[in-house]
Amino acid sequence: MKIVVVDDDKDVRHLLEDVVEQSGHTAVLASNGREAWELLDRGEKFDFIISDNDMPEMDGVELLQRVRGNSRTAGIPFILVSAGDPVPLKEICAKHSADFLPKPFSVFTLLAMLNVGVEVEG
């Protein structure tokens, strides 16, 4: 799978890149939602999106809404990651058919979500 990893924290972005690539997938990195949307908007195809929520320029919720609002990208599986209040974020994810992964999270939980589509409560 080709997965876009979106996080404004360089260390987290590279940690996620390592996890994705060690599990046999290809990671493409973006430092905020705007960069990720630009990749998608110009036609780059992804099999999955992993996005932090709290980022400058465009947060993860806005990215999720744009992805779901575009017929070309609407079906891409999406995991929203955040250390923020999980209640409203889980509701937003449910409304937009996305998964929510609370920080801190287990690498094994992330891999399960990528490889088996397991929905995780956090």
ChimeraX commands (.cxc) that place a marker at each C-alpha (Angstrom):
marker #1 position 0.00,0.00,0.00 radius 0.5
marker #1 position 1.01,3.58,-0.58 radius 0.5
marker #1 position 0.29,5.59,2.58 radius 0.5
marker #1 position 0.50,9.33,3.13 radius 0.5
marker #1 position 1.74,10.15,6.64 radius 0.5
marker #1 position 0.80,13.64,7.82 radius 0.5
marker #1 position 2.29,15.16,10.98 radius 0.5
marker #1 position 3.92,18.49,11.77 radius 0.5
marker #1 position 6.30,16.86,14.26 radius 0.5
marker #1 position 9.32,15.68,12.25 radius 0.5
marker #1 position 10.22,12.95,14.76 radius 0.5
marker #1 position 6.70,11.51,14.81 radius 0.5
marker #1 position 6.49,11.73,11.01 radius 0.5
marker #1 position 9.72,9.74,10.64 radius 0.5
marker #1 position 8.69,7.22,13.30 radius 0.5
marker #1 position 5.46,6.59,11.42 radius 0.5
marker #1 position 7.42,6.37,8.17 radius 0.5
marker #1 position 9.61,3.65,9.71 radius 0.5
marker #1 position 6.57,1.70,10.97 radius 0.5
marker #1 position 4.82,1.92,7.60 radius 0.5
marker #1 position 7.89,0.93,5.60 radius 0.5
marker #1 position 8.96,-1.88,7.95 radius 0.5
marker #1 position 5.49,-3.35,7.52 radius 0.5
marker #1 position 6.08,-3.55,3.76 radius 0.5
marker #1 position 4.22,-0.42,2.65 radius 0.5
marker #1 position 5.40,2.81,1.02 radius 0.5
marker #1 position 5.23,6.06,3.00 radius 0.5
marker #1 position 4.91,9.53,1.50 radius 0.5
marker #1 position 5.39,12.32,4.05 radius 0.5
marker #1 position 3.59,15.63,4.50 radius 0.5
marker #1 position 4.18,18.11,7.32 radius 0.5
marker #1 position 0.58,19.40,7.47 radius 0.5
marker #1 position -2.86,18.87,5.98 radius 0.5
marker #1 position -2.32,21.46,3.27 radius 0.5
marker #1 position 0.72,19.59,1.91 radius 0.5
marker #1 position -1.18,16.29,2.00 radius 0.5
marker #1 position -4.18,17.83,0.25 radius 0.5
marker #1 position -1.92,19.27,-2.46 radius 0.5
marker #1 position -0.58,15.75,-3.14 radius 0.5
marker #1 position -4.10,14.36,-3.36 radius 0.5
marker #1 position -5.47,17.31,-5.33 radius 0.5
marker #1 position -2.87,16.96,-8.06 radius 0.5
marker #1 position -3.88,13.34,-8.54 radius 0.5
marker #1 position -1.40,11.34,-6.50 radius 0.5
marker #1 position -3.06,8.08,-5.49 radius 0.5
marker #1 position -2.90,6.73,-1.95 radius 0.5
marker #1 position -4.30,3.58,-0.38 radius 0.5
marker #1 position -4.42,5.03,3.14 radius 0.5
marker #1 position -4.03,8.30,5.04 radius 0.5
marker #1 position -2.61,8.60,8.56 radius 0.5
marker #1 position -2.95,12.15,9.82 radius 0.5
marker #1 position -2.29,13.96,13.05 radius 0.5
marker #1 position -5.04,16.41,13.96 radius 0.5
marker #1 position -3.22,19.32,15.59 radius 0.5
marker #1 position -1.18,20.94,12.80 radius 0.5
marker #1 position -0.66,24.43,11.40 radius 0.5
marker #1 position -2.14,25.58,8.07 radius 0.5
marker #1 position -4.68,22.72,7.83 radius 0.5
marker #1 position -5.50,20.36,10.68 radius 0.5
marker #1 position -6.41,16.70,10.36 radius 0.5
marker #1 position -10.17,17.28,10.65 radius 0.5
marker #1 position -10.16,19.76,7.76 radius 0.5
marker #1 position -8.05,17.34,5.70 radius 0.5
marker #1 position -10.52,14.54,6.48 radius 0.5
marker #1 position -13.45,16.73,5.44 radius 0.5
marker #1 position -11.76,17.67,2.16 radius 0.5
marker #1 position -10.86,14.05,1.43 radius 0.5
marker #1 position -14.44,12.89,2.08 radius 0.5
marker #1 position -15.89,15.80,0.12 radius 0.5
marker #1 position -14.04,14.94,-3.09 radius 0.5
marker #1 position -15.41,12.06,-5.18 radius 0.5
marker #1 position -11.90,11.01,-6.26 radius 0.5
marker #1 position -10.55,10.72,-2.70 radius 0.5
marker #1 position -13.69,10.01,-0.66 radius 0.5
marker #1 position -13.04,6.27,-0.35 radius 0.5
marker #1 position -9.47,6.41,0.96 radius 0.5
marker #1 position -9.25,4.86,4.44 radius 0.5
marker #1 position -8.27,7.50,6.98 radius 0.5
marker #1 position -6.83,7.32,10.50 radius 0.5
marker #1 position -6.96,10.53,12.54 radius 0.5
marker #1 position -4.35,10.59,15.31 radius 0.5
marker #1 position -4.55,13.00,18.23 radius 0.5
marker #1 position -3.68,13.56,21.86 radius 0.5
marker #1 position -6.69,15.90,22.08 radius 0.5
marker #1 position -10.09,15.24,23.63 radius 0.5
marker #1 position -11.18,11.95,22.04 radius 0.5
marker #1 position -14.95,12.44,22.40 radius 0.5
marker #1 position -15.53,15.11,19.71 radius 0.5
marker #1 position -12.82,13.66,17.48 radius 0.5
marker #1 position -14.37,10.17,17.61 radius 0.5
marker #1 position -17.72,11.72,16.66 radius 0.5
marker #1 position -16.15,13.55,13.71 radius 0.5
marker #1 position -14.40,10.36,12.61 radius 0.5
marker #1 position -17.62,8.36,12.85 radius 0.5
marker #1 position -19.47,10.98,10.81 radius 0.5
marker #1 position -16.80,10.83,8.08 radius 0.5
marker #1 position -16.15,7.05,8.12 radius 0.5
marker #1 position -12.65,7.37,9.54 radius 0.5
marker #1 position -10.84,5.70,12.41 radius 0.5
marker #1 position -9.54,7.54,15.46 radius 0.5
marker #1 position -6.25,6.61,17.13 radius 0.5
marker #1 position -5.48,8.37,20.42 radius 0.5
marker #1 position -1.92,9.37,21.33 radius 0.5
marker #1 position 0.05,7.79,22.79 radius 0.5
marker #1 position -0.64,4.65,20.79 radius 0.5
marker #1 position 0.88,1.24,20.32 radius 0.5
marker #1 position 2.66,0.54,17.06 radius 0.5
marker #1 position 0.86,-2.81,17.07 radius 0.5
marker #1 position -2.51,-1.04,17.21 radius 0.5
marker #1 position -1.56,1.11,14.22 radius 0.5
marker #1 position -0.39,-1.93,12.27 radius 0.5
marker #1 position -3.61,-3.76,13.06 radius 0.5
marker #1 position -5.61,-0.81,11.79 radius 0.5
marker #1 position -3.58,-0.66,8.58 radius 0.5
marker #1 position -3.46,-4.37,7.87 radius 0.5
marker #1 position -6.78,-5.64,9.10 radius 0.5
marker #1 position -8.94,-2.56,9.36 radius 0.5
marker #1 position -9.49,-3.10,13.09 radius 0.5
marker #1 position -11.46,-0.32,14.74 radius 0.5
marker #1 position -9.84,0.62,18.04 radius 0.5
marker #1 position -11.48,2.25,21.04 radius 0.5
marker #1 position -9.25,4.68,22.90 radius 0.5
marker link #1:1,2 radius 0.2
marker link #1:2,3 radius 0.2
marker link #1:3,4 radius 0.2
marker link #1:4,5 radius 0.2
marker link #1:5,6 radius 0.2
marker link #1:6,7 radius 0.2
marker link #1:7,8 radius 0.2
marker link #1:8,9 radius 0.2
marker link #1:9,10 radius 0.2
marker link #1:10,11 radius 0.2
marker link #1:11,12 radius 0.2
marker link #1:12,13 radius 0.2
marker link #1:13,14 radius 0.2
marker link #1:14,15 radius 0.2
marker link #1:15,16 radius 0.2
marker link #1:16,17 radius 0.2
marker link #1:17,18 radius 0.2
marker link #1:18,19 radius 0.2
marker link #1:19,20 radius 0.2
marker link #1:20,21 radius 0.2
marker link #1:21,22 radius 0.2
marker link #1:22,23 radius 0.2
marker link #1:23,24 radius 0.2
marker link #1:24,25 radius 0.2
marker link #1:25,26 radius 0.2
marker link #1:26,27 radius 0.2
marker link #1:27,28 radius 0.2
marker link #1:28,29 radius 0.2
marker link #1:29,30 radius 0.2
marker link #1:30,31 radius 0.2
marker link #1:31,32 radius 0.2
marker link #1:32,33 radius 0.2
marker link #1:33,34 radius 0.2
marker link #1:34,35 radius 0.2
marker link #1:35,36 radius 0.2
marker link #1:36,37 radius 0.2
marker link #1:37,38 radius 0.2
marker link #1:38,39 radius 0.2
marker link #1:39,40 radius 0.2
marker link #1:40,41 radius 0.2
marker link #1:41,42 radius 0.2
marker link #1:42,43 radius 0.2
marker link #1:43,44 radius 0.2
marker link #1:44,45 radius 0.2
marker link #1:45,46 radius 0.2
marker link #1:46,47 radius 0.2
marker link #1:47,48 radius 0.2
marker link #1:48,49 radius 0.2
marker link #1:49,50 radius 0.2
marker link #1:50,51 radius 0.2
marker link #1:51,52 radius 0.2
marker link #1:52,53 radius 0.2
marker link #1:53,54 radius 0.2
marker link #1:54,55 radius 0.2
marker link #1:55,56 radius 0.2
marker link #1:56,57 radius 0.2
marker link #1:57,58 radius 0.2
marker link #1:58,59 radius 0.2
marker link #1:59,60 radius 0.2
marker link #1:60,61 radius 0.2
marker link #1:61,62 radius 0.2
marker link #1:62,63 radius 0.2
marker link #1:63,64 radius 0.2
marker link #1:64,65 radius 0.2
marker link #1:65,66 radius 0.2
marker link #1:66,67 radius 0.2
marker link #1:67,68 radius 0.2
marker link #1:68,69 radius 0.2
marker link #1:69,70 radius 0.2
marker link #1:70,71 radius 0.2
marker link #1:71,72 radius 0.2
marker link #1:72,73 radius 0.2
marker link #1:73,74 radius 0.2
marker link #1:74,75 radius 0.2
marker link #1:75,76 radius 0.2
marker link #1:76,77 radius 0.2
marker link #1:77,78 radius 0.2
marker link #1:78,79 radius 0.2
marker link #1:79,80 radius 0.2
marker link #1:80,81 radius 0.2
marker link #1:81,82 radius 0.2
marker link #1:82,83 radius 0.2
marker link #1:83,84 radius 0.2
marker link #1:84,85 radius 0.2
marker link #1:85,86 radius 0.2
marker link #1:86,87 radius 0.2
marker link #1:87,88 radius 0.2
marker link #1:88,89 radius 0.2
marker link #1:89,90 radius 0.2
marker link #1:90,91 radius 0.2
marker link #1:91,92 radius 0.2
marker link #1:92,93 radius 0.2
marker link #1:93,94 radius 0.2
marker link #1:94,95 radius 0.2
marker link #1:95,96 radius 0.2
marker link #1:96,97 radius 0.2
marker link #1:97,98 radius 0.2
marker link #1:98,99 radius 0.2
marker link #1:99,100 radius 0.2
marker link #1:100,101 radius 0.2
marker link #1:101,102 radius 0.2
marker link #1:102,103 radius 0.2
marker link #1:103,104 radius 0.2
marker link #1:104,105 radius 0.2
marker link #1:105,106 radius 0.2
marker link #1:106,107 radius 0.2
marker link #1:107,108 radius 0.2
marker link #1:108,109 radius 0.2
marker link #1:109,110 radius 0.2
marker link #1:110,111 radius 0.2
marker link #1:111,112 radius 0.2
marker link #1:112,113 radius 0.2
marker link #1:113,114 radius 0.2
marker link #1:114,115 radius 0.2
marker link #1:115,116 radius 0.2
marker link #1:116,117 radius 0.2
marker link #1:117,118 radius 0.2
marker link #1:118,119 radius 0.2
marker link #1:119,120 radius 0.2
marker link #1:120,121 radius 0.2
marker link #1:121,122 radius 0.2
view
